[in-house]
Amino acid sequence: QVQLVESGGGLVQAGGSLRLSCAASGNIFSFNRMGWYRQAPGKQRESVAIITWSGSTNYADSVKGRFAIFRHNTENTVYLQMDSLKPEDTAVYYCGAETQYTLTWWWGQGTQVTVSS
């Protein structure tokens, strides 16, 4: 059983910053990949940023240069630093982790990010 707990969402003005945290049960190196996804009202969930076991990262084009995913190994936590936020970044943000052997994705409960114009 994998548990992921997100925190750090909130309301921010356009141009502002937020940092999301995802605390994972167990060692984050036991996962193939971890990532942040988001879902806006009436839209499908989309990938925002991914970090692999080896530390490689991948970003959605819409957030490149503004968002950064990184991890704190000893705390088993993955972060999403979000700068230059735009109203279109408004969504529920979910942390996900893919297990190594079953390739199953596990999800946190989500955290709301609202960017006002």
RAWO-V191947 format. One record per residue. N is the residue number from 1. PHI is phi in whole degrees, -180 to 180 (NA if undefined). D_FIRST is the distance of its C-alpha to the first C-alpha in Angstrom with 2 decimals. Layout:
BEGIN
N,PHI,D_FIRST
N,PHI,D_FIRST
END
This chain:
BEGIN
1,NA,0.00
2,-107,3.79
3,-119,6.59
4,-126,10.04
5,-123,13.17
6,-93,16.47
7,-156,19.89
8,107,23.47
9,-72,24.60
10,163,27.96
11,-105,31.48
12,-143,33.59
13,-79,36.91
14,-55,37.43
15,93,37.80
16,-84,35.52
17,-132,32.32
18,-144,28.81
19,-124,25.92
20,-95,22.36
21,-122,19.57
22,-134,15.85
23,-93,14.06
24,-106,10.80
25,-77,8.58
26,84,9.74
27,-80,12.64
28,-67,13.42
29,-76,15.43
30,-81,12.54
31,-102,12.52
32,-63,15.48
33,-144,16.18
34,-131,15.46
35,-163,17.69
36,-114,19.21
37,-124,20.20
38,-141,22.49
39,-139,23.85
40,-93,27.30
41,-56,28.81
42,77,29.95
43,-122,28.44
44,-79,25.62
45,-67,22.67
46,-129,23.84
47,-75,22.68
48,-107,24.15
49,-154,23.15
50,-129,21.02
51,-127,20.67
52,-90,19.96
53,-55,18.88
54,-82,22.66
55,102,23.35
56,-68,25.08
57,-125,25.07
58,-146,25.99
59,-127,27.21
60,-67,28.40
61,-58,32.19
62,-69,32.43
63,-118,30.81
64,-58,32.17
65,85,34.15
66,-116,32.75
67,-111,29.01
68,-141,27.36
69,-104,23.77
70,-153,23.20
71,-133,20.79
72,-113,21.17
73,-61,19.75
74,-74,19.99
75,-96,18.43
76,52,15.39
77,-130,16.77
78,-115,18.07
79,-118,21.14
80,-129,23.29
81,-88,26.91
82,-118,28.87
83,-116,32.66
84,49,35.56
85,-65,33.56
86,-121,35.12
87,-55,35.04
88,-72,33.46
89,-82,30.36
90,-62,29.71
91,-178,26.36
92,-88,22.90
93,-103,20.96
94,-117,17.29
95,-93,15.19
96,-131,13.23
97,-142,11.54
98,-104,11.95
99,-74,10.24
100,-70,13.15
101,-97,13.45
102,-90,12.18
103,55,13.35
104,-90,10.87
105,-94,11.16
106,-113,8.79
107,-129,11.04
108,-83,12.11
109,-83,14.54
110,94,17.55
111,-138,20.62
112,-81,24.18
113,-120,26.75
114,-125,30.32
115,-114,33.23
116,-92,36.66
117,-89,39.77
END
